[in-house]
Amino acid sequence: MITEIRKDTEQRMRKSIDSLRADLGKIRTGRAHTGLLDHVMVDYYGSPTLVSQVANITLVDARTIGVQPYEKNMVGKVERAIRDSDLGLNPATNGELIRVPMPMLTEERRRDMIKLVKSEGEDAKIAVRNIRRDANGSLKDLLKKKEISEDDERRVQDDIQKLTDRFVSEVDQLLASKEVDLMAV
């Protein structure tokens, strides 16, 4: 029972970190990377589909993403989906190839993005702390039911606190790395 709580807590905290990594990956640094379009949806014959499933996404150069739909009639829809996404990109069609240039980031925009990154990081820390609270609540329930001793509860709480500290420091490292990445010109 105790090992299940410990495992579940660690898995949930790991998922929070993975979610933060995915969210930080969406925040542009001015350099092109294909993962930027991972969450863009396009209307594919009436059903929302990921752009990566209807087109080949490549890097044309360091600042340009190339998107080549598998079907010619999808070019306009894919271009519109990229333009309408919340990424602030302005694609241009060149025959069958859609070029997505990455605009230069101004100093003010970089500062705004750092605020956004810090906000995402704080949300991740809150999620980790909430998971700790849930795990400690489960331990208290087991103690009330007399399924574990007070010593076991205290020991597992200390383990969970160490896990929490480890994941919070991992969040701080991710934030510092992303901040350096954003400030690099």
MODELLER restraints for C-alpha pairs under 7 A, 6 or more apart:
rsr = mdl.restraints
at = mdl.atoms
rsr.add(forms.Gaussian(group=physical.xy_distance, feature=features.Distance(at['CA:5:A'], at['CA:135:A']), mean=6.45, stdev=0.5))
rsr.add(forms.Gaussian(group=physical.xy_distance, feature=features.Distance(at['CA:6:A'], at['CA:160:A']), mean=6.98, stdev=0.5))
rsr.add(forms.Gaussian(group=physical.xy_distance, feature=features.Distance(at['CA:9:A'], at['CA:131:A']), mean=6.45, stdev=0.5))
rsr.add(forms.Gaussian(group=physical.xy_distance, feature=features.Distance(at['CA:9:A'], at['CA:135:A']), mean=6.47, stdev=0.5))
rsr.add(forms.Gaussian(group=physical.xy_distance, feature=features.Distance(at['CA:13:A'], at['CA:128:A']), mean=5.56, stdev=0.5))
rsr.add(forms.Gaussian(group=physical.xy_distance, feature=features.Distance(at['CA:13:A'], at['CA:131:A']), mean=6.91, stdev=0.5))
rsr.add(forms.Gaussian(group=physical.xy_distance, feature=features.Distance(at['CA:13:A'], at['CA:167:A']), mean=6.98, stdev=0.5))
rsr.add(forms.Gaussian(group=physical.xy_distance, feature=features.Distance(at['CA:16:A'], at['CA:124:A']), mean=6.15, stdev=0.5))
rsr.add(forms.Gaussian(group=physical.xy_distance, feature=features.Distance(at['CA:16:A'], at['CA:127:A']), mean=6.74, stdev=0.5))
rsr.add(forms.Gaussian(group=physical.xy_distance, feature=features.Distance(at['CA:16:A'], at['CA:128:A']), mean=6.86, stdev=0.5))
rsr.add(forms.Gaussian(group=physical.xy_distance, feature=features.Distance(at['CA:17:A'], at['CA:124:A']), mean=6.91, stdev=0.5))
rsr.add(forms.Gaussian(group=physical.xy_distance, feature=features.Distance(at['CA:17:A'], at['CA:171:A']), mean=6.91, stdev=0.5))
rsr.add(forms.Gaussian(group=physical.xy_distance, feature=features.Distance(at['CA:20:A'], at['CA:120:A']), mean=6.95, stdev=0.5))
rsr.add(forms.Gaussian(group=physical.xy_distance, feature=features.Distance(at['CA:20:A'], at['CA:124:A']), mean=6.38, stdev=0.5))
rsr.add(forms.Gaussian(group=physical.xy_distance, feature=features.Distance(at['CA:24:A'], at['CA:117:A']), mean=6.86, stdev=0.5))
rsr.add(forms.Gaussian(group=physical.xy_distance, feature=features.Distance(at['CA:26:A'], at['CA:36:A']), mean=5.49, stdev=0.5))
rsr.add(forms.Gaussian(group=physical.xy_distance, feature=features.Distance(at['CA:29:A'], at['CA:181:A']), mean=6.63, stdev=0.5))
rsr.add(forms.Gaussian(group=physical.xy_distance, feature=features.Distance(at['CA:29:A'], at['CA:182:A']), mean=5.15, stdev=0.5))
rsr.add(forms.Gaussian(group=physical.xy_distance, feature=features.Distance(at['CA:30:A'], at['CA:102:A']), mean=5.78, stdev=0.5))
rsr.add(forms.Gaussian(group=physical.xy_distance, feature=features.Distance(at['CA:30:A'], at['CA:103:A']), mean=6.44, stdev=0.5))
rsr.add(forms.Gaussian(group=physical.xy_distance, feature=features.Distance(at['CA:30:A'], at['CA:104:A']), mean=5.79, stdev=0.5))
rsr.add(forms.Gaussian(group=physical.xy_distance, feature=features.Distance(at['CA:30:A'], at['CA:105:A']), mean=6.12, stdev=0.5))
rsr.add(forms.Gaussian(group=physical.xy_distance, feature=features.Distance(at['CA:31:A'], at['CA:62:A']), mean=6.11, stdev=0.5))
rsr.add(forms.Gaussian(group=physical.xy_distance, feature=features.Distance(at['CA:31:A'], at['CA:63:A']), mean=5.28, stdev=0.5))
rsr.add(forms.Gaussian(group=physical.xy_distance, feature=features.Distance(at['CA:31:A'], at['CA:102:A']), mean=6.57, stdev=0.5))
rsr.add(forms.Gaussian(group=physical.xy_distance, feature=features.Distance(at['CA:32:A'], at['CA:62:A']), mean=5.76, stdev=0.5))
rsr.add(forms.Gaussian(group=physical.xy_distance, feature=features.Distance(at['CA:32:A'], at['CA:63:A']), mean=4.84, stdev=0.5))
rsr.add(forms.Gaussian(group=physical.xy_distance, feature=features.Distance(at['CA:32:A'], at['CA:64:A']), mean=5.71, stdev=0.5))
rsr.add(forms.Gaussian(group=physical.xy_distance, feature=features.Distance(at['CA:32:A'], at['CA:65:A']), mean=6.11, stdev=0.5))
rsr.add(forms.Gaussian(group=physical.xy_distance, feature=features.Distance(at['CA:32:A'], at['CA:102:A']), mean=6.18, stdev=0.5))
rsr.add(forms.Gaussian(group=physical.xy_distance, feature=features.Distance(at['CA:33:A'], at['CA:59:A']), mean=6.84, stdev=0.5))
rsr.add(forms.Gaussian(group=physical.xy_distance, feature=features.Distance(at['CA:33:A'], at['CA:65:A']), mean=6.97, stdev=0.5))
rsr.add(forms.Gaussian(group=physical.xy_distance, feature=features.Distance(at['CA:34:A'], at['CA:57:A']), mean=6.29, stdev=0.5))
rsr.add(forms.Gaussian(group=physical.xy_distance, feature=features.Distance(at['CA:34:A'], at['CA:58:A']), mean=6.33, stdev=0.5))
rsr.add(forms.Gaussian(group=physical.xy_distance, feature=features.Distance(at['CA:34:A'], at['CA:59:A']), mean=6.74, stdev=0.5))
rsr.add(forms.Gaussian(group=physical.xy_distance, feature=features.Distance(at['CA:34:A'], at['CA:65:A']), mean=6.66, stdev=0.5))
rsr.add(forms.Gaussian(group=physical.xy_distance, feature=features.Distance(at['CA:38:A'], at['CA:52:A']), mean=6.54, stdev=0.5))
rsr.add(forms.Gaussian(group=physical.xy_distance, feature=features.Distance(at['CA:39:A'], at['CA:50:A']), mean=6.51, stdev=0.5))
rsr.add(forms.Gaussian(group=physical.xy_distance, feature=features.Distance(at['CA:40:A'], at['CA:50:A']), mean=5.86, stdev=0.5))
rsr.add(forms.Gaussian(group=physical.xy_distance, feature=features.Distance(at['CA:40:A'], at['CA:51:A']), mean=5.91, stdev=0.5))
rsr.add(forms.Gaussian(group=physical.xy_distance, feature=features.Distance(at['CA:40:A'], at['CA:81:A']), mean=6.84, stdev=0.5))
rsr.add(forms.Gaussian(group=physical.xy_distance, feature=features.Distance(at['CA:40:A'], at['CA:82:A']), mean=6.58, stdev=0.5))
rsr.add(forms.Gaussian(group=physical.xy_distance, feature=features.Distance(at['CA:40:A'], at['CA:85:A']), mean=6.48, stdev=0.5))
rsr.add(forms.Gaussian(group=physical.xy_distance, feature=features.Distance(at['CA:41:A'], at['CA:48:A']), mean=5.81, stdev=0.5))
rsr.add(forms.Gaussian(group=physical.xy_distance, feature=features.Distance(at['CA:41:A'], at['CA:49:A']), mean=5.24, stdev=0.5))
rsr.add(forms.Gaussian(group=physical.xy_distance, feature=features.Distance(at['CA:41:A'], at['CA:50:A']), mean=4.52, stdev=0.5))
rsr.add(forms.Gaussian(group=physical.xy_distance, feature=features.Distance(at['CA:41:A'], at['CA:51:A']), mean=5.73, stdev=0.5))
rsr.add(forms.Gaussian(group=physical.xy_distance, feature=features.Distance(at['CA:41:A'], at['CA:81:A']), mean=6.53, stdev=0.5))
rsr.add(forms.Gaussian(group=physical.xy_distance, feature=features.Distance(at['CA:42:A'], at['CA:48:A']), mean=5.50, stdev=0.5))
rsr.add(forms.Gaussian(group=physical.xy_distance, feature=features.Distance(at['CA:42:A'], at['CA:49:A']), mean=5.33, stdev=0.5))
rsr.add(forms.Gaussian(group=physical.xy_distance, feature=features.Distance(at['CA:42:A'], at['CA:50:A']), mean=6.14, stdev=0.5))
rsr.add(forms.Gaussian(group=physical.xy_distance, feature=features.Distance(at['CA:42:A'], at['CA:51:A']), mean=5.94, stdev=0.5))
rsr.add(forms.Gaussian(group=physical.xy_distance, feature=features.Distance(at['CA:42:A'], at['CA:77:A']), mean=6.60, stdev=0.5))
rsr.add(forms.Gaussian(group=physical.xy_distance, feature=features.Distance(at['CA:42:A'], at['CA:78:A']), mean=5.93, stdev=0.5))
rsr.add(forms.Gaussian(group=physical.xy_distance, feature=features.Distance(at['CA:42:A'], at['CA:81:A']), mean=5.45, stdev=0.5))
rsr.add(forms.Gaussian(group=physical.xy_distance, feature=features.Distance(at['CA:43:A'], at['CA:49:A']), mean=6.26, stdev=0.5))
rsr.add(forms.Gaussian(group=physical.xy_distance, feature=features.Distance(at['CA:43:A'], at['CA:77:A']), mean=6.97, stdev=0.5))
rsr.add(forms.Gaussian(group=physical.xy_distance, feature=features.Distance(at['CA:51:A'], at['CA:78:A']), mean=6.85, stdev=0.5))
rsr.add(forms.Gaussian(group=physical.xy_distance, feature=features.Distance(at['CA:54:A'], at['CA:69:A']), mean=5.79, stdev=0.5))
rsr.add(forms.Gaussian(group=physical.xy_distance, feature=features.Distance(at['CA:54:A'], at['CA:70:A']), mean=5.98, stdev=0.5))
rsr.add(forms.Gaussian(group=physical.xy_distance, feature=features.Distance(at['CA:55:A'], at['CA:67:A']), mean=6.24, stdev=0.5))
rsr.add(forms.Gaussian(group=physical.xy_distance, feature=features.Distance(at['CA:55:A'], at['CA:68:A']), mean=5.24, stdev=0.5))
rsr.add(forms.Gaussian(group=physical.xy_distance, feature=features.Distance(at['CA:55:A'], at['CA:69:A']), mean=3.75, stdev=0.5))
rsr.add(forms.Gaussian(group=physical.xy_distance, feature=features.Distance(at['CA:55:A'], at['CA:70:A']), mean=5.23, stdev=0.5))
rsr.add(forms.Gaussian(group=physical.xy_distance, feature=features.Distance(at['CA:56:A'], at['CA:67:A']), mean=5.70, stdev=0.5))
rsr.add(forms.Gaussian(group=physical.xy_distance, feature=features.Distance(at['CA:56:A'], at['CA:68:A']), mean=5.10, stdev=0.5))
rsr.add(forms.Gaussian(group=physical.xy_distance, feature=features.Distance(at['CA:56:A'], at['CA:69:A']), mean=6.11, stdev=0.5))
rsr.add(forms.Gaussian(group=physical.xy_distance, feature=features.Distance(at['CA:57:A'], at['CA:66:A']), mean=5.77, stdev=0.5))
rsr.add(forms.Gaussian(group=physical.xy_distance, feature=features.Distance(at['CA:57:A'], at['CA:67:A']), mean=4.61, stdev=0.5))
rsr.add(forms.Gaussian(group=physical.xy_distance, feature=features.Distance(at['CA:57:A'], at['CA:68:A']), mean=6.52, stdev=0.5))
rsr.add(forms.Gaussian(group=physical.xy_distance, feature=features.Distance(at['CA:58:A'], at['CA:65:A']), mean=5.87, stdev=0.5))
rsr.add(forms.Gaussian(group=physical.xy_distance, feature=features.Distance(at['CA:58:A'], at['CA:66:A']), mean=5.05, stdev=0.5))
rsr.add(forms.Gaussian(group=physical.xy_distance, feature=features.Distance(at['CA:58:A'], at['CA:67:A']), mean=6.43, stdev=0.5))
rsr.add(forms.Gaussian(group=physical.xy_distance, feature=features.Distance(at['CA:59:A'], at['CA:65:A']), mean=4.58, stdev=0.5))
rsr.add(forms.Gaussian(group=physical.xy_distance, feature=features.Distance(at['CA:59:A'], at['CA:66:A']), mean=5.65, stdev=0.5))
rsr.add(forms.Gaussian(group=physical.xy_distance, feature=features.Distance(at['CA:60:A'], at['CA:66:A']), mean=5.54, stdev=0.5))
rsr.add(forms.Gaussian(group=physical.xy_distance, feature=features.Distance(at['CA:63:A'], at['CA:101:A']), mean=5.92, stdev=0.5))
rsr.add(forms.Gaussian(group=physical.xy_distance, feature=features.Distance(at['CA:63:A'], at['CA:102:A']), mean=5.31, stdev=0.5))
rsr.add(forms.Gaussian(group=physical.xy_distance, feature=features.Distance(at['CA:64:A'], at['CA:99:A']), mean=6.55, stdev=0.5))
rsr.add(forms.Gaussian(group=physical.xy_distance, feature=features.Distance(at['CA:64:A'], at['CA:100:A']), mean=5.48, stdev=0.5))
rsr.add(forms.Gaussian(group=physical.xy_distance, feature=features.Distance(at['CA:64:A'], at['CA:101:A']), mean=4.36, stdev=0.5))
rsr.add(forms.Gaussian(group=physical.xy_distance, feature=features.Distance(at['CA:64:A'], at['CA:102:A']), mean=5.97, stdev=0.5))
rsr.add(forms.Gaussian(group=physical.xy_distance, feature=features.Distance(at['CA:65:A'], at['CA:99:A']), mean=5.91, stdev=0.5))
rsr.add(forms.Gaussian(group=physical.xy_distance, feature=features.Distance(at['CA:65:A'], at['CA:100:A']), mean=4.96, stdev=0.5))
rsr.add(forms.Gaussian(group=physical.xy_distance, feature=features.Distance(at['CA:65:A'], at['CA:101:A']), mean=6.41, stdev=0.5))
rsr.add(forms.Gaussian(group=physical.xy_distance, feature=features.Distance(at['CA:66:A'], at['CA:97:A']), mean=6.55, stdev=0.5))
rsr.add(forms.Gaussian(group=physical.xy_distance, feature=features.Distance(at['CA:66:A'], at['CA:98:A']), mean=5.76, stdev=0.5))
rsr.add(forms.Gaussian(group=physical.xy_distance, feature=features.Distance(at['CA:66:A'], at['CA:99:A']), mean=4.84, stdev=0.5))
rsr.add(forms.Gaussian(group=physical.xy_distance, feature=features.Distance(at['CA:66:A'], at['CA:100:A']), mean=6.26, stdev=0.5))
rsr.add(forms.Gaussian(group=physical.xy_distance, feature=features.Distance(at['CA:67:A'], at['CA:97:A']), mean=5.87, stdev=0.5))
rsr.add(forms.Gaussian(group=physical.xy_distance, feature=features.Distance(at['CA:67:A'], at['CA:98:A']), mean=4.96, stdev=0.5))
rsr.add(forms.Gaussian(group=physical.xy_distance, feature=features.Distance(at['CA:67:A'], at['CA:99:A']), mean=6.43, stdev=0.5))
rsr.add(forms.Gaussian(group=physical.xy_distance, feature=features.Distance(at['CA:68:A'], at['CA:96:A']), mean=6.24, stdev=0.5))
rsr.add(forms.Gaussian(group=physical.xy_distance, feature=features.Distance(at['CA:68:A'], at['CA:97:A']), mean=4.81, stdev=0.5))
rsr.add(forms.Gaussian(group=physical.xy_distance, feature=features.Distance(at['CA:68:A'], at['CA:98:A']), mean=6.15, stdev=0.5))
rsr.add(forms.Gaussian(group=physical.xy_distance, feature=features.Distance(at['CA:69:A'], at['CA:75:A']), mean=5.98, stdev=0.5))
rsr.add(forms.Gaussian(group=physical.xy_distance, feature=features.Distance(at['CA:72:A'], at['CA:96:A']), mean=6.64, stdev=0.5))
rsr.add(forms.Gaussian(group=physical.xy_distance, feature=features.Distance(at['CA:75:A'], at['CA:96:A']), mean=6.64, stdev=0.5))
rsr.add(forms.Gaussian(group=physical.xy_distance, feature=features.Distance(at['CA:79:A'], at['CA:91:A']), mean=6.17, stdev=0.5))
rsr.add(forms.Gaussian(group=physical.xy_distance, feature=features.Distance(at['CA:79:A'], at['CA:98:A']), mean=6.80, stdev=0.5))
rsr.add(forms.Gaussian(group=physical.xy_distance, feature=features.Distance(at['CA:82:A'], at['CA:89:A']), mean=6.87, stdev=0.5))
rsr.add(forms.Gaussian(group=physical.xy_distance, feature=features.Distance(at['CA:82:A'], at['CA:91:A']), mean=6.95, stdev=0.5))
rsr.add(forms.Gaussian(group=physical.xy_distance, feature=features.Distance(at['CA:83:A'], at['CA:89:A']), mean=5.79, stdev=0.5))
rsr.add(forms.Gaussian(group=physical.xy_distance, feature=features.Distance(at['CA:83:A'], at['CA:90:A']), mean=5.57, stdev=0.5))
rsr.add(forms.Gaussian(group=physical.xy_distance, feature=features.Distance(at['CA:83:A'], at['CA:91:A']), mean=6.40, stdev=0.5))
rsr.add(forms.Gaussian(group=physical.xy_distance, feature=features.Distance(at['CA:89:A'], at['CA:100:A']), mean=6.87, stdev=0.5))
rsr.add(forms.Gaussian(group=physical.xy_distance, feature=features.Distance(at['CA:90:A'], at['CA:100:A']), mean=6.40, stdev=0.5))
rsr.add(forms.Gaussian(group=physical.xy_distance, feature=features.Distance(at['CA:91:A'], at['CA:98:A']), mean=6.38, stdev=0.5))
rsr.add(forms.Gaussian(group=physical.xy_distance, feature=features.Distance(at['CA:91:A'], at['CA:99:A']), mean=5.56, stdev=0.5))
rsr.add(forms.Gaussian(group=physical.xy_distance, feature=features.Distance(at['CA:91:A'], at['CA:100:A']), mean=4.35, stdev=0.5))
rsr.add(forms.Gaussian(group=physical.xy_distance, feature=features.Distance(at['CA:91:A'], at['CA:101:A']), mean=6.74, stdev=0.5))
rsr.add(forms.Gaussian(group=physical.xy_distance, feature=features.Distance(at['CA:92:A'], at['CA:98:A']), mean=5.62, stdev=0.5))
rsr.add(forms.Gaussian(group=physical.xy_distance, feature=features.Distance(at['CA:92:A'], at['CA:99:A']), mean=5.22, stdev=0.5))
rsr.add(forms.Gaussian(group=physical.xy_distance, feature=features.Distance(at['CA:92:A'], at['CA:100:A']), mean=6.44, stdev=0.5))
rsr.add(forms.Gaussian(group=physical.xy_distance, feature=features.Distance(at['CA:93:A'], at['CA:99:A']), mean=6.13, stdev=0.5))
rsr.add(forms.Gaussian(group=physical.xy_distance, feature=features.Distance(at['CA:110:A'], at['CA:182:A']), mean=6.25, stdev=0.5))
rsr.add(forms.Gaussian(group=physical.xy_distance, feature=features.Distance(at['CA:110:A'], at['CA:183:A']), mean=6.60, stdev=0.5))
rsr.add(forms.Gaussian(group=physical.xy_distance, feature=features.Distance(at['CA:114:A'], at['CA:179:A']), mean=6.07, stdev=0.5))
rsr.add(forms.Gaussian(group=physical.xy_distance, feature=features.Distance(at['CA:117:A'], at['CA:175:A']), mean=6.73, stdev=0.5))
rsr.add(forms.Gaussian(group=physical.xy_distance, feature=features.Distance(at['CA:118:A'], at['CA:175:A']), mean=6.77, stdev=0.5))
rsr.add(forms.Gaussian(group=physical.xy_distance, feature=features.Distance(at['CA:121:A'], at['CA:171:A']), mean=6.28, stdev=0.5))
rsr.add(forms.Gaussian(group=physical.xy_distance, feature=features.Distance(at['CA:121:A'], at['CA:175:A']), mean=6.49, stdev=0.5))
rsr.add(forms.Gaussian(group=physical.xy_distance, feature=features.Distance(at['CA:125:A'], at['CA:168:A']), mean=5.88, stdev=0.5))
rsr.add(forms.Gaussian(group=physical.xy_distance, feature=features.Distance(at['CA:128:A'], at['CA:164:A']), mean=6.50, stdev=0.5))
rsr.add(forms.Gaussian(group=physical.xy_distance, feature=features.Distance(at['CA:129:A'], at['CA:164:A']), mean=6.82, stdev=0.5))
rsr.add(forms.Gaussian(group=physical.xy_distance, feature=features.Distance(at['CA:132:A'], at['CA:160:A']), mean=6.56, stdev=0.5))
rsr.add(forms.Gaussian(group=physical.xy_distance, feature=features.Distance(at['CA:132:A'], at['CA:164:A']), mean=6.73, stdev=0.5))
rsr.add(forms.Gaussian(group=physical.xy_distance, feature=features.Distance(at['CA:136:A'], at['CA:157:A']), mean=6.42, stdev=0.5))
rsr.add(forms.Gaussian(group=physical.xy_distance, feature=features.Distance(at['CA:139:A'], at['CA:153:A']), mean=6.12, stdev=0.5))
rsr.add(forms.Gaussian(group=physical.xy_distance, feature=features.Distance(at['CA:142:A'], at['CA:148:A']), mean=6.01, stdev=0.5))
rsr.add(forms.Gaussian(group=physical.xy_distance, feature=features.Distance(at['CA:143:A'], at['CA:149:A']), mean=6.40, stdev=0.5))
rsr.add(forms.Gaussian(group=physical.xy_distance, feature=features.Distance(at['CA:143:A'], at['CA:150:A']), mean=6.81, stdev=0.5))
